[in-house]
């Protein structure tokens, strides 16, 4: 059983999610001086990216589940 491909996909999706969440957090924690810095993050785009990375993670979980089922089926046939 080689779960390295779905595991790598889950790791990549998790890192992307963390990176986007961090950029959103940093945008809201900027010090506001006499003149506002303005929007440094497009929330609509960032939220859509968060949703995509969440769906990517879930898709890779499904790949691992299917791979596991296929391996079980193969082993039961080989007996």
C-alpha positions as CSV (number, residue, x, y, z in Angstrom):
1,X,0.0,0.0,0.0
2,X,1.5,3.3,-1.1
3,X,-0.4,6.3,0.3
4,X,2.4,8.7,-0.6
5,X,0.4,10.4,-3.4
6,X,-2.8,11.2,-1.4
7,X,-0.7,12.0,1.7
8,X,1.4,14.5,-0.4
9,X,-1.8,16.0,-1.7
10,X,-3.2,16.3,1.8
11,X,0.0,17.9,3.0
12,X,0.0,20.4,0.1
13,X,-3.6,21.3,0.7
14,X,-3.0,21.8,4.4
15,X,0.0,24.0,3.7
16,X,-2.0,26.1,1.2
17,X,-4.8,26.5,3.7
18,X,-2.4,27.6,6.5
19,X,-0.7,30.1,4.2
20,X,-4.0,31.7,3.1
21,X,-5.3,31.8,6.6
22,X,-2.1,33.4,7.8
23,X,-2.3,36.1,5.1
24,X,-5.9,36.9,6.0
25,X,-4.9,37.2,9.7
26,X,-1.9,39.4,8.9
27,X,-4.2,41.7,6.9
28,X,-6.4,42.3,9.9
29,X,-3.6,42.7,12.4
30,X,-1.8,45.5,10.5
31,X,-1.3,48.7,12.5
32,X,-3.4,51.5,11.2
33,X,-1.6,54.8,11.0
34,X,-3.0,58.2,10.2
35,X,-3.8,57.0,6.7
36,X,-5.3,53.6,6.3
37,X,-3.2,51.1,4.5
38,X,-6.2,49.9,2.5
39,X,-7.2,46.4,1.7
40,X,-4.1,44.3,1.4
41,X,-6.1,41.1,0.9
42,X,-9.1,40.3,-1.4
43,X,-11.3,38.4,1.0
44,X,-13.5,36.9,-1.7
45,X,-10.5,35.4,-3.5
46,X,-9.0,34.2,-0.3
47,X,-12.1,32.6,1.0
48,X,-12.6,30.8,-2.4
49,X,-9.0,29.6,-2.1
50,X,-9.6,28.3,1.4
51,X,-12.7,26.4,0.2
52,X,-10.7,25.0,-2.7
53,X,-7.8,23.8,-0.5
54,X,-10.4,22.2,1.8
55,X,-12.0,20.4,-1.1
56,X,-8.5,19.3,-2.4
57,X,-7.8,17.8,1.1
58,X,-11.1,16.0,1.1
59,X,-10.5,14.7,-2.5
60,X,-7.1,13.3,-1.4
61,X,-8.8,11.6,1.6
62,X,-11.2,9.9,-0.8
63,X,-8.3,8.8,-3.0
64,X,-6.7,7.1,0.1
65,X,-10.0,5.4,1.0
66,X,-10.5,4.1,-2.6
67,X,-6.9,2.9,-2.7
68,X,-7.3,1.1,0.6
69,X,-10.5,-0.6,-0.7
70,X,-8.8,-1.6,-3.9
71,X,-5.9,-3.1,-2.0
72,X,-8.2,-5.0,0.3
73,X,-10.1,-6.3,-2.7
74,X,-6.9,-7.4,-4.4
75,X,-5.6,-9.2,-1.4
76,X,-9.0,-11.0,-0.9
77,X,-8.8,-12.3,-4.5
78,X,-5.2,-13.4,-4.1
79,X,-6.3,-15.0,-0.9
